[in-house]
Structures are given as C-alpha cells and as structure tokens.
Amino acid sequence: MEGRLEATMTAYEKASNSYEIYNVASKGWITVNEVADIVIKIMGLNNVEKTYKPIAHGIGWLGDVKRVALRLDKLRSIGFKPKHTIKKQ
C-alpha cells in the first residue's frame, strides 16, 4: 500500500497539470499461473488442479493475456522509483 501512496503523492506533487495519467505498478511482471499459485499457497489449499482450456494463441479465455507489465517511464520521469517487485526474491 505504501508504494502506491508514494507513487500517487509523487505524481500529485510533480505533475505539470492536474489531468495527468500514470501507471502505478511494481517492477517486473507476473503470469496468471503464478498469481493462481500465490492464492493457492496463501489460502493453504492442497491438491488443487488447475485446468487450462486452450483458446486462440494460448491458454485462457478470449482477450486474456499471458503476462502484464505496465510501463513506468512517465512516473519515473518525475522522480518515482519503485522499491518493490511483484515477485518475492
């Protein structure tokens, strides 16, 4: 939470006008499969069987993406530096 607050405050304080749009994200990217694994682990579930249904050029549903990585160039240009990564090291 504090990373998002810091990013928001940086944008608020340094934006050239009051109608700027910024991506707020951590460093890196994560797959949908990795998100599912994190949820399974946090919920303490055992023997979970994930089902993949191939559609079009990959797995998932129409319009699904295999990974998401937001560009932070604009936010970094006003001085914000992400301190966290999406994946634990």
C-alpha positions in Angstrom: 0.0 0.0 0.0 2.7 2.5 0.9 4.3 2.1 -2.6 1.0 3.1 -4.3 0.6 6.1 -1.9 4.2 7.2 -2.6 3.6 6.9 -6.3 0.4 8.9 -6.1 1.9 11.6 -4.0 4.9 11.9 -6.3 2.6 12.3 -9.3 0.4 14.8 -7.4 3.3 17.0 -6.3 5.3 17.0 -9.6 2.7 16.7 -12.4 2.7 19.5 -14.8 -1.1 19.8 -14.7 -4.0 18.3 -12.8 -5.0 15.9 -15.6 -2.1 13.5 -16.0 -2.5 9.7 -16.1 0.2 7.4 -14.7 0.6 3.7 -14.5 1.4 2.7 -10.8 3.0 -0.7 -10.6 5.9 -2.6 -9.2 9.0 -3.7 -11.1 8.6 -6.8 -13.3 5.7 -8.9 -14.4 3.8 -12.0 -13.3 1.9 -14.6 -15.1 -1.7 -15.6 -14.4 -0.5 -19.0 -13.4 1.9 -17.5 -10.8 -0.9 -15.4 -9.3 -3.0 -18.6 -9.0 -0.1 -20.3 -7.2 0.2 -17.4 -4.8 -3.5 -17.5 -4.0 -3.4 -21.3 -3.5 -0.5 -21.0 -1.1 -1.9 -18.1 0.9 -5.3 -19.9 1.2 -3.5 -23.1 2.4 -5.1 -25.2 -0.3 -3.8 -28.7 -1.2 -4.2 -30.8 -4.3 -5.5 -28.0 -6.4 -5.9 -29.0 -10.0 -5.6 -26.1 -12.4 -7.5 -26.5 -15.7 -6.3 -24.8 -18.9 -8.6 -24.5 -21.9 -6.6 -23.5 -25.0 -8.2 -20.7 -27.0 -6.7 -18.9 -30.0 -2.9 -18.4 -29.5 -2.5 -19.6 -25.9 -4.3 -20.6 -22.7 -7.1 -18.8 -21.0 -10.1 -17.0 -22.4 -10.6 -14.7 -25.4 -8.9 -11.4 -24.6 -6.8 -13.0 -21.9 -3.1 -12.1 -21.8 -0.3 -14.4 -20.6 1.5 -11.7 -18.7 1.1 -8.0 -17.8 3.9 -5.5 -17.4 2.9 -1.8 -17.0 5.4 0.8 -18.3 6.6 3.2 -15.6 8.6 5.5 -17.8 6.3 8.5 -17.3 6.1 8.1 -13.5 9.9 7.6 -13.3 10.4 10.7 -15.3 9.0 12.8 -12.4 11.2 11.1 -9.8 9.3 8.0 -8.7 11.5 4.8 -8.2 9.6 1.6 -7.3 11.1 -0.1 -4.3 9.3 -3.4 -4.7 9.0 -6.2 -7.2 5.9 -8.2 -7.9 7.7 -11.5 -7.1 9.4 -12.3 -3.8 13.1 -12.7 -4.1 
